[in-house]
């Protein structure tokens, strides 16, 4: 196996589906940026879901007060 083909195994746990293999010469800064962008997008999705839940709750409470 040549130097360029050497792989490093990284334990990623259950959230990362076990073990990932990357090239020994991989650009770690790029990998870190990709990982952080995933967390950022999940955070945005969570905030969007929270806003929709709050709006829905407000509307339900508003209509139940009017109907009762």
C-alpha positions, 0 to 999 in steps of 0.5 A: 500500500502506498503512502497516499492510500493509507487510511486512518480509522476514527471511532465515531460512536453510534451517532456517526454509525460506528467507524469512519476511514479517512486518508492519512493525508486528509485535510482535517480543516475541511473535515472539521468545517463539514462536521460543524456545518452539519451541526449548524444545519441541525440547530437551524432545523431544531429552531424552525421546529420549535417556532412552528410548535410555538405558533401552533400552540398559540393558535390552538390556545387562541381558538379554544379560548374563543370557542369556550 
